[in-house]
Amino acid sequence: MEVKIGVQHTPREIVLESGLSAEEVESAVGEALDGTARLLSLTDEKGRKVLVPADRIAYVEIGEPTARRVGFGAL
């Protein structure tokens, strides 16, 4: 699942592929925004952890689940 995170006062967004479901990502974002957690912590498919201070989150875009493509056919 592709997740895009906009950070305040930063021209670029953070884009990562996460193995979490949309509900799990939404729950983590909700906890960060309501003050339960001070950091939004997500792990991408390669095991890298992304930490964003909750008070700096501008927006979070949760994409559709990505299906793995197999083969050499034209897209």
Predicted model as a PDB file, atoms N, CA, C, CB and O in Angstrom, pLDDT in the B-factor column:
MODEL        1                                                                  
ATOM      1  N   MET A   1       0.842  -1.161   0.000  1.00 88.00           N  
ATOM      2  CA  MET A   1       0.000   0.000   0.000  1.00 88.00           C  
ATOM      3  C   MET A   1       0.893   1.232   0.000  1.00 88.00           C  
ATOM      4  CB  MET A   1      -0.961  -0.007   1.209  1.00 88.00           C  
ATOM      5  O   MET A   1       1.828   1.327   0.795  1.00 88.00           O  
ATOM      6  N   GLU A   2       0.607   2.169  -0.887  1.00 92.00           N  
ATOM      7  CA  GLU A   2       1.393   3.393  -0.961  1.00 92.00           C  
ATOM      8  C   GLU A   2       0.841   4.415   0.029  1.00 92.00           C  
ATOM      9  CB  GLU A   2       1.388   3.965  -2.401  1.00 92.00           C  
ATOM     10  O   GLU A   2      -0.367   4.644   0.097  1.00 92.00           O  
ATOM     11  N   VAL A   3       1.751   5.028   0.800  1.00 94.00           N  
ATOM     12  CA  VAL A   3       1.375   6.044   1.772  1.00 94.00           C  
ATOM     13  C   VAL A   3       2.202   7.290   1.476  1.00 94.00           C  
ATOM     14  CB  VAL A   3       1.595   5.543   3.245  1.00 94.00           C  
ATOM     15  O   VAL A   3       3.426   7.215   1.365  1.00 94.00           O  
ATOM     16  N   LYS A   4       1.533   8.440   1.348  1.00 95.00           N  
ATOM     17  CA  LYS A   4       2.202   9.721   1.139  1.00 95.00           C  
ATOM     18  C   LYS A   4       1.949  10.579   2.362  1.00 95.00           C  
ATOM     19  CB  LYS A   4       1.701  10.430  -0.165  1.00 95.00           C  
ATOM     20  O   LYS A   4       0.810  10.724   2.808  1.00 95.00           O  
ATOM     21  N   ILE A   5       3.030  11.156   2.909  1.00 96.00           N  
ATOM     22  CA  ILE A   5       2.921  11.989   4.096  1.00 96.00           C  
ATOM     23  C   ILE A   5       3.466  13.368   3.767  1.00 96.00           C  
ATOM     24  CB  ILE A   5       3.678  11.360   5.301  1.00 96.00           C  
ATOM     25  O   ILE A   5       4.627  13.511   3.381  1.00 96.00           O  
ATOM     26  N   GLY A   6       2.632  14.373   3.918  1.00 96.00           N  
ATOM     27  CA  GLY A   6       3.062  15.752   3.746  1.00 96.00           C  
ATOM     28  C   GLY A   6       3.530  16.296   5.081  1.00 96.00           C  
ATOM     29  O   GLY A   6       2.857  16.124   6.097  1.00 96.00           O  
ATOM     30  N   VAL A   7       4.689  16.955   5.084  1.00 96.00           N  
ATOM     31  CA  VAL A   7       5.259  17.507   6.304  1.00 96.00           C  
ATOM     32  C   VAL A   7       5.260  19.027   6.184  1.00 96.00           C  
ATOM     33  CB  VAL A   7       6.702  16.958   6.556  1.00 96.00           C  
ATOM     34  O   VAL A   7       5.652  19.569   5.151  1.00 96.00           O  
ATOM     35  N   GLN A   8       4.824  19.714   7.231  1.00 95.00           N  
ATOM     36  CA  GLN A   8       4.769  21.177   7.228  1.00 95.00           C  
ATOM     37  C   GLN A   8       6.149  21.772   6.986  1.00 95.00           C  
ATOM     38  CB  GLN A   8       4.195  21.696   8.552  1.00 95.00           C  
ATOM     39  O   GLN A   8       7.153  21.266   7.488  1.00 95.00           O  
ATOM     40  N   HIS A   9       6.188  22.853   6.212  1.00 94.00           N  
ATOM     41  CA  HIS A   9       7.406  23.610   5.922  1.00 94.00           C  
ATOM     42  C   HIS A   9       8.454  22.786   5.176  1.00 94.00           C  
ATOM     43  CB  HIS A   9       8.001  24.133   7.208  1.00 94.00           C  
ATOM     44  O   HIS A   9       9.645  23.085   5.252  1.00 94.00           O  
ATOM     45  N   THR A  10       8.027  21.771   4.469  1.00 92.00           N  
ATOM     46  CA  THR A  10       8.911  20.924   3.675  1.00 92.00           C  
ATOM     47  C   THR A  10       8.312  20.810   2.276  1.00 92.00           C  
ATOM     48  CB  THR A  10       9.100  19.507   4.335  1.00 92.00           C  
ATOM     49  O   THR A  10       7.143  20.452   2.136  1.00 92.00           O  
ATOM     50  N   PRO A  11       9.098  21.109   1.236  1.00 93.00           N  
ATOM     51  CA  PRO A  11       8.537  21.091  -0.115  1.00 93.00           C  
ATOM     52  C   PRO A  11       8.239  19.699  -0.672  1.00 93.00           C  
ATOM     53  CB  PRO A  11       9.469  21.781  -1.032  1.00 93.00           C  
ATOM     54  O   PRO A  11       7.428  19.570  -1.589  1.00 93.00           O  
ATOM     55  N   ARG A  12       8.867  18.675  -0.147  1.00 95.00           N  
ATOM     56  CA  ARG A  12       8.657  17.324  -0.656  1.00 95.00           C  
ATOM     57  C   ARG A  12       7.853  16.505   0.327  1.00 95.00           C  
ATOM     58  CB  ARG A  12       9.989  16.640  -0.943  1.00 95.00           C  
ATOM     59  O   ARG A  12       7.881  16.739   1.535  1.00 95.00           O  
ATOM     60  N   GLU A  13       7.132  15.534  -0.221  1.00 96.00           N  
ATOM     61  CA  GLU A  13       6.385  14.623   0.633  1.00 96.00           C  
ATOM     62  C   GLU A  13       7.165  13.332   0.807  1.00 96.00           C  
ATOM     63  CB  GLU A  13       4.990  14.339   0.048  1.00 96.00           C  
ATOM     64  O   GLU A  13       8.046  13.016   0.008  1.00 96.00           O  
ATOM     65  N   ILE A  14       6.838  12.590   1.853  1.00 95.00           N  
ATOM     66  CA  ILE A  14       7.444  11.282   2.109  1.00 95.00           C  
ATOM     67  C   ILE A  14       6.537  10.245   1.479  1.00 95.00           C  
ATOM     68  CB  ILE A  14       7.645  11.013   3.651  1.00 95.00           C  
ATOM     69  O   ILE A  14       5.339  10.212   1.761  1.00 95.00           O  
ATOM     70  N   VAL A  15       7.100   9.392   0.625  1.00 95.00           N  
ATOM     71  CA  VAL A  15       6.329   8.337  -0.039  1.00 95.00           C  
ATOM     72  C   VAL A  15       6.946   7.000   0.339  1.00 95.00           C  
ATOM     73  CB  VAL A  15       6.306   8.529  -1.601  1.00 95.00           C  
ATOM     74  O   VAL A  15       8.156   6.813   0.211  1.00 95.00           O  
ATOM     75  N   LEU A  16       6.115   6.067   0.805  1.00 93.00           N  
ATOM     76  CA  LEU A  16       6.624   4.747   1.144  1.00 93.00           C  
ATOM     77  C   LEU A  16       5.596   3.687   0.807  1.00 93.00           C  
ATOM     78  CB  LEU A  16       7.000   4.673   2.623  1.00 93.00           C  
ATOM     79  O   LEU A  16       4.392   3.945   0.789  1.00 93.00           O  
ATOM     80  N   GLU A  17       6.087   2.499   0.543  1.00 92.00           N  
ATOM     81  CA  GLU A  17       5.248   1.314   0.319  1.00 92.00           C  
ATOM     82  C   GLU A  17       5.211   0.543   1.630  1.00 92.00           C  
ATOM     83  CB  GLU A  17       5.797   0.411  -0.870  1.00 92.00           C  
ATOM     84  O   GLU A  17       6.246   0.083   2.114  1.00 92.00           O  
ATOM     85  N   SER A  18       4.036   0.403   2.197  1.00 91.00           N  
ATOM     86  CA  SER A  18       3.892  -0.261   3.479  1.00 91.00           C  
ATOM     87  C   SER A  18       3.129  -1.568   3.316  1.00 91.00           C  
ATOM     88  CB  SER A  18       3.183   0.652   4.481  1.00 91.00           C  
ATOM     89  O   SER A  18       2.249  -1.691   2.463  1.00 91.00           O  
ATOM     90  N   GLY A  19       3.478  -2.523   4.137  1.00 89.00           N  
ATOM     91  CA  GLY A  19       2.776  -3.801   4.142  1.00 89.00           C  
ATOM     92  C   GLY A  19       1.535  -3.775   5.025  1.00 89.00           C  
ATOM     93  O   GLY A  19       0.822  -4.774   5.117  1.00 89.00           O  
ATOM     94  N   LEU A  20       1.270  -2.644   5.674  1.00 91.00           N  
ATOM     95  CA  LEU A  20       0.108  -2.516   6.550  1.00 91.00           C  
ATOM     96  C   LEU A  20      -1.164  -2.331   5.740  1.00 91.00           C  
ATOM     97  CB  LEU A  20       0.292  -1.344   7.516  1.00 91.00           C  
ATOM     98  O   LEU A  20      -1.123  -1.917   4.581  1.00 91.00           O  
ATOM     99  N   SER A  21      -2.271  -2.635   6.348  1.00 91.00           N  
ATOM    100  CA  SER A  21      -3.567  -2.398   5.696  1.00 91.00           C  
ATOM    101  C   SER A  21      -3.935  -0.926   5.853  1.00 91.00           C  
ATOM    102  CB  SER A  21      -4.684  -3.317   6.301  1.00 91.00           C  
ATOM    103  O   SER A  21      -3.323  -0.212   6.647  1.00 91.00           O  
ATOM    104  N   ALA A  22      -4.929  -0.474   5.102  1.00 91.00           N  
ATOM    105  CA  ALA A  22      -5.378   0.912   5.181  1.00 91.00           C  
ATOM    106  C   ALA A  22      -5.889   1.236   6.586  1.00 91.00           C  
ATOM    107  CB  ALA A  22      -6.477   1.181   4.138  1.00 91.00           C  
ATOM    108  O   ALA A  22      -5.669   2.341   7.082  1.00 91.00           O  
ATOM    109  N   GLU A  23      -6.559   0.300   7.220  1.00 93.00           N  
ATOM    110  CA  GLU A  23      -7.083   0.515   8.564  1.00 93.00           C  
ATOM    111  C   GLU A  23      -5.955   0.673   9.580  1.00 93.00           C  
ATOM    112  CB  GLU A  23      -7.994  -0.642   8.968  1.00 93.00           C  
ATOM    113  O   GLU A  23      -6.052   1.500  10.487  1.00 93.00           O  
ATOM    114  N   GLU A  24      -4.880  -0.116   9.435  1.00 94.00           N  
ATOM    115  CA  GLU A  24      -3.748  -0.014  10.354  1.00 94.00           C  
ATOM    116  C   GLU A  24      -3.021   1.320  10.195  1.00 94.00           C  
ATOM    117  CB  GLU A  24      -2.774  -1.172  10.126  1.00 94.00           C  
ATOM    118  O   GLU A  24      -2.614   1.927  11.185  1.00 94.00           O  
ATOM    119  N   VAL A  25      -2.857   1.774   8.958  1.00 94.00           N  
ATOM    120  CA  VAL A  25      -2.219   3.071   8.719  1.00 94.00           C  
ATOM    121  C   VAL A  25      -3.087   4.180   9.280  1.00 94.00           C  
ATOM    122  CB  VAL A  25      -1.966   3.297   7.211  1.00 94.00           C  
ATOM    123  O   VAL A  25      -2.582   5.095   9.929  1.00 94.00           O  
ATOM    124  N   GLU A  26      -4.382   4.108   9.039  1.00 94.00           N  
ATOM    125  CA  GLU A  26      -5.309   5.122   9.543  1.00 94.00           C  
ATOM    126  C   GLU A  26      -5.300   5.169  11.068  1.00 94.00           C  
ATOM    127  CB  GLU A  26      -6.726   4.846   9.036  1.00 94.00           C  
ATOM    128  O   GLU A  26      -5.371   6.250  11.653  1.00 94.00           O  
ATOM    129  N   SER A  27      -5.215   4.025  11.707  1.00 94.00           N  
ATOM    130  CA  SER A  27      -5.165   3.957  13.162  1.00 94.00           C  
ATOM    131  C   SER A  27      -3.883   4.608  13.694  1.00 94.00           C  
ATOM    132  CB  SER A  27      -5.255   2.494  13.630  1.00 94.00           C  
ATOM    133  O   SER A  27      -3.928   5.360  14.668  1.00 94.00           O  
ATOM    134  N   ALA A  28      -2.741   4.322  13.058  1.00 94.00           N  
ATOM    135  CA  ALA A  28      -1.468   4.913  13.487  1.00 94.00           C  
ATOM    136  C   ALA A  28      -1.484   6.426  13.319  1.00 94.00           C  
ATOM    137  CB  ALA A  28      -0.302   4.311  12.694  1.00 94.00           C  
ATOM    138  O   ALA A  28      -0.985   7.150  14.180  1.00 94.00           O  
ATOM    139  N   VAL A  29      -2.050   6.908  12.222  1.00 94.00           N  
ATOM    140  CA  VAL A  29      -2.155   8.353  11.983  1.00 94.00           C  
ATOM    141  C   VAL A  29      -3.094   8.985  13.011  1.00 94.00           C  
ATOM    142  CB  VAL A  29      -2.661   8.640  10.539  1.00 94.00           C  
ATOM    143  O   VAL A  29      -2.800  10.053  13.548  1.00 94.00           O  
ATOM    144  N   GLY A  30      -4.205   8.336  13.282  1.00 94.00           N  
ATOM    145  CA  GLY A  30      -5.163   8.846  14.267  1.00 94.00           C  
ATOM    146  C   GLY A  30      -4.557   8.974  15.654  1.00 94.00           C  
ATOM    147  O   GLY A  30      -4.781   9.968  16.343  1.00 94.00           O  
ATOM    148  N   GLU A  31      -3.786   7.967  16.066  1.00 93.00           N  
ATOM    149  CA  GLU A  31      -3.124   8.014  17.372  1.00 93.00           C  
ATOM    150  C   GLU A  31      -2.121   9.161  17.435  1.00 93.00           C  
ATOM    151  CB  GLU A  31      -2.419   6.681  17.665  1.00 93.00           C  
ATOM    152  O   GLU A  31      -1.994   9.824  18.464  1.00 93.00           O  
ATOM    153  N   ALA A  32      -1.413   9.391  16.342  1.00 93.00           N  
ATOM    154  CA  ALA A  32      -0.441  10.486  16.318  1.00 93.00           C  
ATOM    155  C   ALA A  32      -1.141  11.839  16.376  1.00 93.00           C  
ATOM    156  CB  ALA A  32       0.433  10.401  15.061  1.00 93.00           C  
ATOM    157  O   ALA A  32      -0.683  12.746  17.071  1.00 93.00           O  
ATOM    158  N   LEU A  33      -2.241  11.979  15.656  1.00 92.00           N  
ATOM    159  CA  LEU A  33      -2.912  13.279  15.589  1.00 92.00           C  
ATOM    160  C   LEU A  33      -3.722  13.618  16.839  1.00 92.00           C  
ATOM    161  CB  LEU A  33      -3.814  13.313  14.396  1.00 92.00           C  
ATOM    162  O   LEU A  33      -3.874  14.792  17.174  1.00 92.00           O  
ATOM    163  N   ASP A  34      -4.242  12.603  17.530  1.00 93.00           N  
ATOM    164  CA  ASP A  34      -5.026  12.914  18.735  1.00 93.00           C  
ATOM    165  C   ASP A  34      -4.164  13.017  19.987  1.00 93.00           C  
ATOM    166  CB  ASP A  34      -6.093  11.858  18.947  1.00 93.00           C  
ATOM    167  O   ASP A  34      -4.691  13.217  21.081  1.00 93.00           O  
ATOM    168  N   GLY A  35      -2.854  12.883  19.846  1.00 86.00           N  
ATOM    169  CA  GLY A  35      -1.949  13.087  20.971  1.00 86.00           C  
ATOM    170  C   GLY A  35      -1.579  11.827  21.715  1.00 86.00           C  
ATOM    171  O   GLY A  35      -0.791  11.893  22.659  1.00 86.00           O  
ATOM    172  N   THR A  36      -2.113  10.680  21.333  1.00 86.00           N  
ATOM    173  CA  THR A  36      -1.758   9.429  21.998  1.00 86.00           C  
ATOM    174  C   THR A  36      -0.288   9.100  21.780  1.00 86.00           C  
ATOM    175  CB  THR A  36      -2.636   8.283  21.490  1.00 86.00           C  
ATOM    176  O   THR A  36       0.394   8.642  22.697  1.00 86.00           O  
ATOM    177  N   ALA A  37       0.195   9.332  20.570  1.00 87.00           N  
ATOM    178  CA  ALA A  37       1.607   9.104  20.235  1.00 87.00           C  
ATOM    179  C   ALA A  37       2.193  10.424  19.747  1.00 87.00           C  
ATOM    180  CB  ALA A  37       1.769   7.973  19.144  1.00 87.00           C  
ATOM    181  O   ALA A  37       1.511  11.184  19.059  1.00 87.00           O  
ATOM    182  N   ARG A  38       3.443  10.705  20.092  1.00 92.00           N  
ATOM    183  CA  ARG A  38       4.076  11.957  19.671  1.00 92.00           C  
ATOM    184  C   ARG A  38       4.686  11.842  18.283  1.00 92.00           C  
ATOM    185  CB  ARG A  38       5.147  12.368  20.669  1.00 92.00           C  
ATOM    186  O   ARG A  38       4.961  12.850  17.631  1.00 92.00           O  
ATOM    187  N   LEU A  39       4.898  10.604  17.832  1.00 94.00           N  
ATOM    188  CA  LEU A  39       5.483  10.357  16.513  1.00 94.00           C  
ATOM    189  C   LEU A  39       4.579   9.447  15.704  1.00 94.00           C  
ATOM    190  CB  LEU A  39       6.886   9.738  16.643  1.00 94.00           C  
ATOM    191  O   LEU A  39       3.950   8.536  16.242  1.00 94.00           O  
ATOM    192  N   LEU A  40       4.521   9.706  14.395  1.00 94.00           N  
ATOM    193  CA  LEU A  40       3.899   8.757  13.478  1.00 94.00           C  
ATOM    194  C   LEU A  40       5.022   7.830  13.037  1.00 94.00           C  
ATOM    195  CB  LEU A  40       3.191   9.478  12.238  1.00 94.00           C  
ATOM    196  O   LEU A  40       6.002   8.279  12.443  1.00 94.00           O  
ATOM    197  N   SER A  41       4.888   6.568  13.317  1.00 94.00           N  
ATOM    198  CA  SER A  41       5.914   5.580  13.003  1.00 94.00           C  
ATOM    199  C   SER A  41       5.339   4.536  12.054  1.00 94.00           C  
ATOM    200  CB  SER A  41       6.453   4.910  14.295  1.00 94.00           C  
ATOM    201  O   SER A  41       4.398   3.819  12.396  1.00 94.00           O  
ATOM    202  N   LEU A  42       5.923   4.462  10.845  1.00 95.00           N  
ATOM    203  CA  LEU A  42       5.520   3.467   9.859  1.00 95.00           C  
ATOM    204  C   LEU A  42       6.761   2.755   9.342  1.00 95.00           C  
ATOM    205  CB  LEU A  42       4.728   4.121   8.693  1.00 95.00           C  
ATOM    206  O   LEU A  42       7.836   3.349   9.270  1.00 95.00           O  
ATOM    207  N   THR A  43       6.616   1.501   8.985  1.00 93.00           N  
ATOM    208  CA  THR A  43       7.713   0.716   8.439  1.00 93.00           C  
ATOM    209  C   THR A  43       7.381   0.348   7.007  1.00 93.00           C  
ATOM    210  CB  THR A  43       7.978  -0.553   9.289  1.00 93.00           C  
ATOM    211  O   THR A  43       6.275  -0.111   6.720  1.00 93.00           O  
ATOM    212  N   ASP A  44       8.348   0.550   6.091  1.00 92.00           N  
ATOM    213  CA  ASP A  44       8.099   0.221   4.684  1.00 92.00           C  
ATOM    214  C   ASP A  44       8.365  -1.251   4.421  1.00 92.00           C  
ATOM    215  CB  ASP A  44       8.969   1.088   3.762  1.00 92.00           C  
ATOM    216  O   ASP A  44       8.754  -1.988   5.328  1.00 92.00           O  
ATOM    217  N   GLU A  45       8.158  -1.680   3.184  1.00 90.00           N  
ATOM    218  CA  GLU A  45       8.295  -3.090   2.829  1.00 90.00           C  
ATOM    219  C   GLU A  45       9.724  -3.608   2.924  1.00 90.00           C  
ATOM    220  CB  GLU A  45       7.786  -3.308   1.443  1.00 90.00           C  
ATOM    221  O   GLU A  45       9.939  -4.817   3.011  1.00 90.00           O  
ATOM    222  N   LYS A  46      10.701  -2.707   2.909  1.00 91.00           N  
ATOM    223  CA  LYS A  46      12.110  -3.113   3.013  1.00 91.00           C  
ATOM    224  C   LYS A  46      12.609  -3.093   4.455  1.00 91.00           C  
ATOM    225  CB  LYS A  46      12.983  -2.202   2.158  1.00 91.00           C  
ATOM    226  O   LYS A  46      13.788  -3.342   4.708  1.00 91.00           O  
ATOM    227  N   GLY A  47      11.722  -2.800   5.396  1.00 92.00           N  
ATOM    228  CA  GLY A  47      12.086  -2.819   6.806  1.00 92.00           C  
ATOM    229  C   GLY A  47      12.593  -1.491   7.348  1.00 92.00           C  
ATOM    230  O   GLY A  47      12.982  -1.414   8.514  1.00 92.00           O  
ATOM    231  N   ARG A  48      12.598  -0.444   6.529  1.00 94.00           N  
ATOM    232  CA  ARG A  48      13.043   0.875   6.998  1.00 94.00           C  
ATOM    233  C   ARG A  48      11.908   1.540   7.760  1.00 94.00           C  
ATOM    234  CB  ARG A  48      13.506   1.773   5.809  1.00 94.00           C  
ATOM    235  O   ARG A  48      10.750   1.478   7.348  1.00 94.00           O  
ATOM    236  N   LYS A  49      12.248   2.173   8.868  1.00 95.00           N  
ATOM    237  CA  LYS A  49      11.249   2.835   9.695  1.00 95.00           C  
ATOM    238  C   LYS A  49      11.253   4.328   9.403  1.00 95.00           C  
ATOM    239  CB  LYS A  49      11.511   2.571  11.193  1.00 95.00           C  
ATOM    240  O   LYS A  49      12.313   4.949   9.331  1.00 95.00           O  
ATOM    241  N   VAL A  50      10.068   4.901   9.235  1.00 94.00           N  
ATOM    242  CA  VAL A  50       9.892   6.330   8.986  1.00 94.00           C  
ATOM    243  C   VAL A  50       9.201   6.918  10.204  1.00 94.00           C  
ATOM    244  CB  VAL A  50       9.068   6.598   7.670  1.00 94.00           C  
ATOM    245  O   VAL A  50       8.131   6.460  10.604  1.00 94.00           O  
ATOM    246  N   LEU A  51       9.825   7.945  10.795  1.00 95.00           N  
ATOM    247  CA  LEU A  51       9.268   8.617  11.960  1.00 95.00           C  
ATOM    248  C   LEU A  51       9.000  10.075  11.603  1.00 95.00           C  
ATOM    249  CB  LEU A  51      10.226   8.507  13.184  1.00 95.00           C  
ATOM    250  O   LEU A  51       9.883  10.767  11.095  1.00 95.00           O  
ATOM    251  N   VAL A  52       7.785  10.538  11.867  1.00 95.00           N  
ATOM    252  CA  VAL A  52       7.414  11.923  11.592  1.00 95.00           C  
ATOM    253  C   VAL A  52       6.804  12.492  12.863  1.00 95.00           C  
ATOM    254  CB  VAL A  52       6.416  12.031  10.379  1.00 95.00           C  
ATOM    255  O   VAL A  52       5.891  11.889  13.428  1.00 95.00           O  
ATOM    256  N   PRO A  53       7.296  13.660  13.333  1.00 95.00           N  
ATOM    257  CA  PRO A  53       6.676  14.281  14.511  1.00 95.00           C  
ATOM    258  C   PRO A  53       5.197  14.586  14.231  1.00 95.00           C  
ATOM    259  CB  PRO A  53       7.434  15.585  14.907  1.00 95.00           C  
ATOM    260  O   PRO A  53       4.859  15.158  13.195  1.00 95.00           O  
ATOM    261  N   ALA A  54       4.344  14.205  15.146  1.00 94.00           N  
ATOM    262  CA  ALA A  54       2.899  14.339  14.942  1.00 94.00           C  
ATOM    263  C   ALA A  54       2.474  15.790  14.730  1.00 94.00           C  
ATOM    264  CB  ALA A  54       2.153  13.759  16.129  1.00 94.00           C  
ATOM    265  O   ALA A  54       1.522  16.047  13.993  1.00 94.00           O  
ATOM    266  N   ASP A  55       3.151  16.729  15.351  1.00 94.00           N  
ATOM    267  CA  ASP A  55       2.757  18.128  15.210  1.00 94.00           C  
ATOM    268  C   ASP A  55       3.220  18.753  13.897  1.00 94.00           C  
ATOM    269  CB  ASP A  55       3.301  18.925  16.360  1.00 94.00           C  
ATOM    270  O   ASP A  55       2.920  19.918  13.636  1.00 94.00           O  
ATOM    271  N   ARG A  56       3.945  18.002  13.066  1.00 95.00           N  
ATOM    272  CA  ARG A  56       4.427  18.499  11.774  1.00 95.00           C  
ATOM    273  C   ARG A  56       3.710  17.861  10.584  1.00 95.00           C  
ATOM    274  CB  ARG A  56       5.914  18.253  11.655  1.00 95.00           C  
ATOM    275  O   ARG A  56       4.029  18.172   9.436  1.00 95.00           O  
ATOM    276  N   ILE A  57       2.749  16.976  10.842  1.00 96.00           N  
ATOM    277  CA  ILE A  57       2.035  16.305   9.758  1.00 96.00           C  
ATOM    278  C   ILE A  57       1.060  17.281   9.117  1.00 96.00           C  
ATOM    279  CB  ILE A  57       1.291  15.047  10.276  1.00 96.00           C  
ATOM    280  O   ILE A  57       0.204  17.846   9.798  1.00 96.00           O  
ATOM    281  N   ALA A  58       1.186  17.481   7.805  1.00 96.00           N  
ATOM    282  CA  ALA A  58       0.264  18.343   7.065  1.00 96.00           C  
ATOM    283  C   ALA A  58      -0.904  17.510   6.517  1.00 96.00           C  
ATOM    284  CB  ALA A  58       1.007  19.073   5.907  1.00 96.00           C  
ATOM    285  O   ALA A  58      -2.064  17.904   6.632  1.00 96.00           O  
ATOM    286  N   TYR A  59      -0.581  16.354   5.920  1.00 95.00           N  
ATOM    287  CA  TYR A  59      -1.616  15.464   5.396  1.00 95.00           C  
ATOM    288  C   TYR A  59      -1.046  14.068   5.235  1.00 95.00           C  
ATOM    289  CB  TYR A  59      -2.169  15.985   4.048  1.00 95.00           C  
ATOM    290  O   TYR A  59       0.171  13.888   5.186  1.00 95.00           O  
ATOM    291  N   VAL A  60      -1.922  13.087   5.154  1.00 95.00           N  
ATOM    292  CA  VAL A  60      -1.541  11.697   4.887  1.00 95.00           C  
ATOM    293  C   VAL A  60      -2.488  11.172   3.821  1.00 95.00           C  
ATOM    294  CB  VAL A  60      -1.593  10.808   6.196  1.00 95.00           C  
ATOM    295  O   VAL A  60      -3.708  11.234   3.976  1.00 95.00           O  
ATOM    296  N   GLU A  61      -1.922  10.655   2.744  1.00 95.00           N  
ATOM    297  CA  GLU A  61      -2.716  10.078   1.660  1.00 95.00           C  
ATOM    298  C   GLU A  61      -2.464   8.575   1.641  1.00 95.00           C  
ATOM    299  CB  GLU A  61      -2.360  10.731   0.276  1.00 95.00           C  
ATOM    300  O   GLU A  61      -1.329   8.126   1.485  1.00 95.00           O  
ATOM    301  N   ILE A  62      -3.524   7.813   1.799  1.00 94.00           N  
ATOM    302  CA  ILE A  62      -3.423   6.359   1.809  1.00 94.00           C  
ATOM    303  C   ILE A  62      -3.934   5.855   0.470  1.00 94.00           C  
ATOM    304  CB  ILE A  62      -4.227   5.729   3.001  1.00 94.00           C  
ATOM    305  O   ILE A  62      -5.098   6.052   0.124  1.00 94.00           O  
ATOM    306  N   GLY A  63      -3.045   5.198  -0.287  1.00 89.00           N  
ATOM    307  CA  GLY A  63      -3.393   4.724  -1.625  1.00 89.00           C  
ATOM    308  C   GLY A  63      -4.057   3.373  -1.610  1.00 89.00           C  
ATOM    309  O   GLY A  63      -4.274   2.761  -0.564  1.00 89.00           O  
ATOM    310  N   GLU A  64      -4.369   2.933  -2.804  1.00 78.00           N  
ATOM    311  CA  GLU A  64      -4.962   1.612  -2.992  1.00 78.00           C  
ATOM    312  C   GLU A  64      -3.892   0.535  -2.768  1.00 78.00           C  
ATOM    313  CB  GLU A  64      -5.587   1.484  -4.414  1.00 78.00           C  
ATOM    314  O   GLU A  64      -2.710   0.778  -3.012  1.00 78.00           O  
ATOM    315  N   PRO A  65      -4.295  -0.627  -2.315  1.00 69.00           N  
ATOM    316  CA  PRO A  65      -3.327  -1.729  -2.200  1.00 69.00           C  
ATOM    317  C   PRO A  65      -2.742  -2.057  -3.574  1.00 69.00           C  
ATOM    318  CB  PRO A  65      -3.997  -2.992  -1.583  1.00 69.00           C  
ATOM    319  O   PRO A  65      -3.470  -2.138  -4.564  1.00 69.00           O  
ATOM    320  N   THR A  66      -1.435  -2.243  -3.624  1.00 62.00           N  
ATOM    321  CA  THR A  66      -0.782  -2.542  -4.890  1.00 62.00           C  
ATOM    322  C   THR A  66      -0.718  -4.042  -5.100  1.00 62.00           C  
ATOM    323  CB  THR A  66       0.625  -1.933  -4.936  1.00 62.00           C  
ATOM    324  O   THR A  66      -0.378  -4.795  -4.187  1.00 62.00           O  
ATOM    325  N   ALA A  67      -1.045  -4.465  -6.296  1.00 64.00           N  
ATOM    326  CA  ALA A  67      -0.951  -5.881  -6.646  1.00 64.00           C  
ATOM    327  C   ALA A  67       0.413  -6.126  -7.267  1.00 64.00           C  
ATOM    328  CB  ALA A  67      -2.097  -6.309  -7.620  1.00 64.00           C  
ATOM    329  O   ALA A  67       0.891  -5.324  -8.070  1.00 64.00           O  
ATOM    330  N   ARG A  68       1.024  -7.208  -6.903  1.00 64.00           N  
ATOM    331  CA  ARG A  68       2.333  -7.531  -7.470  1.00 64.00           C  
ATOM    332  C   ARG A  68       2.172  -7.947  -8.918  1.00 64.00           C  
ATOM    333  CB  ARG A  68       3.029  -8.647  -6.661  1.00 64.00           C  
ATOM    334  O   ARG A  68       1.302  -8.748  -9.259  1.00 64.00           O  
ATOM    335  N   ARG A  69       3.020  -7.394  -9.758  1.00 65.00           N  
ATOM    336  CA  ARG A  69       2.980  -7.721 -11.176  1.00 65.00           C  
ATOM    337  C   ARG A  69       4.007  -8.785 -11.478  1.00 65.00           C  
ATOM    338  CB  ARG A  69       3.223  -6.476 -12.038  1.00 65.00           C  
ATOM    339  O   ARG A  69       5.121  -8.765 -10.955  1.00 65.00           O  
ATOM    340  N   VAL A  70       3.620  -9.707 -12.324  1.00 71.00           N  
ATOM    341  CA  VAL A  70       4.490 -10.812 -12.687  1.00 71.00           C  
ATOM    342  C   VAL A  70       4.563 -10.859 -14.211  1.00 71.00           C  
ATOM    343  CB  VAL A  70       3.974 -12.172 -12.091  1.00 71.00           C  
ATOM    344  O   VAL A  70       3.553 -10.699 -14.898  1.00 71.00           O  
ATOM    345  N   GLY A  71       5.756 -11.080 -14.724  1.00 69.00           N  
ATOM    346  CA  GLY A  71       5.902 -11.250 -16.171  1.00 69.00           C  
ATOM    347  C   GLY A  71       6.538 -10.044 -16.838  1.00 69.00           C  
ATOM    348  O   GLY A  71       6.889  -9.061 -16.186  1.00 69.00           O  
ATOM    349  N   PHE A  72       6.676 -10.145 -18.143  1.00 72.00           N  
ATOM    350  CA  PHE A  72       7.348  -9.123 -18.909  1.00 72.00           C  
ATOM    351  C   PHE A  72       6.412  -8.465 -19.912  1.00 72.00           C  
ATOM    352  CB  PHE A  72       8.539  -9.708 -19.616  1.00 72.00           C  
ATOM    353  O   PHE A  72       6.879  -7.831 -20.859  1.00 72.00           O  
ATOM    354  N   GLY A  73       5.132  -8.597 -19.733  1.00 65.00           N  
ATOM    355  CA  GLY A  73       4.143  -8.035 -20.660  1.00 65.00           C  
ATOM    356  C   GLY A  73       4.123  -6.523 -20.627  1.00 65.00           C  
ATOM    357  O   GLY A  73       4.636  -5.900 -19.698  1.00 65.00           O  
ATOM    358  N   ALA A  74       3.531  -5.947 -21.644  1.00 62.00           N  
ATOM    359  CA  ALA A  74       3.394  -4.501 -21.714  1.00 62.00           C  
ATOM    360  C   ALA A  74       2.396  -4.033 -20.668  1.00 62.00           C  
ATOM    361  CB  ALA A  74       2.956  -4.056 -23.123  1.00 62.00           C  
ATOM    362  O   ALA A  74       1.439  -4.736 -20.345  1.00 62.00           O  
ATOM    363  N   LEU A  75       2.630  -2.848 -20.149  1.00 58.00           N  
ATOM    364  CA  LEU A  75       1.742  -2.305 -19.106  1.00 58.00           C  
ATOM    365  C   LEU A  75       0.597  -1.581 -19.701  1.00 58.00           C  
ATOM    366  CB  LEU A  75       2.485  -1.385 -18.181  1.00 58.00           C  
ATOM    367  O   LEU A  75      -0.249  -1.061 -18.974  1.00 58.00           O  
TER     368      LEU A  75                                                      
ENDMDL                                                                          
END                                                                             
